[in-house]
Amino acid sequence: MAIASCSTAVEVPPEQGQVTDPAAAVANANLPTGTVVSVGDGDTLRMDYQGQSVTVRFACIDAPETSQTPWGPAATERLRQLIPRGSTIQFREADTDRYGRMVAEVYVGGQNMNLQMVREGHAVVYTQFLRSCPETEDLLLEAEAQASQQRLNFWNQPNPVMPWDYRRSNRSSATPESAAA
């Protein structure tokens, strides 16, 4: 980690046992803040931002659908634990999706929650949209590989059905909102 002082960077070794997270540097870049109003599922929340209610879809990841039991409800519950109602979050807006939702990387206390959900096996990398997260792309892929290898949560099943495949196979009976989550 580099600490800048009078335009001089000094390399400071991490404390013993401390995990360094390059994604945290993004959170320290004066990002806008919002207050969590609710968590919709494992990759979606609503926040109050400048007096407006804004739906945020987590960039570059995809969590199991709530009907993908038990993985979807577990992902939703975990995100609620990580970011309870009333929490202050920072975000880096990456895009707006076809449903008008903000697509963003979400940070709490300097930690990237998108990455955290993948690390814990509650979400997978959404490779189709990975270009939206250039600073964390490699970290996300590495985290997913480790979660899969360790068979964490979603990965603890014989043949995991990716959320996008699940949505596609259920599209005929799904509403537009549930098909997009």
KAUR-V98151 format. One line per field, one symbol per residue. psi: psi as a letter, one per 30 degrees, with the letter a starting at -180 (. if undefined). burial: b if it has 24 or more other C-alpha atoms within 12 Angstrom, else e. Layout:
# KAUR-V98151
psi=???
burial=???
This chain:
# KAUR-V98151
psi=kkkkjhgkkkkkkklkfkkkjfffeefghhllllkkelkeafgklkljjhgkjkkkkkkglklklffikgeeeeeeeeeeeeilkfkkllkjkflklfggkkklkkkkhgkjeeeeeeefgfllkiefgfffiefgeeeeeeeeeeeeefhkcefhleikjkeeeeeefgefglleefff.
burial=eeeeeeeeeeeeeeeeeeeebebbebbeeeebbbbbbbbbbbbbbbbbeeeeebbbbbbbbbbbbbebeebbbbbbbbbbebbeeebbbbbbbbbeeeeebbbbbbbbebbbbbbbbbbbbbbbbbeeebebbebbbebbbebbeebbeeebbbbeeeebbbbbebbeeeeeeeeeebbbb
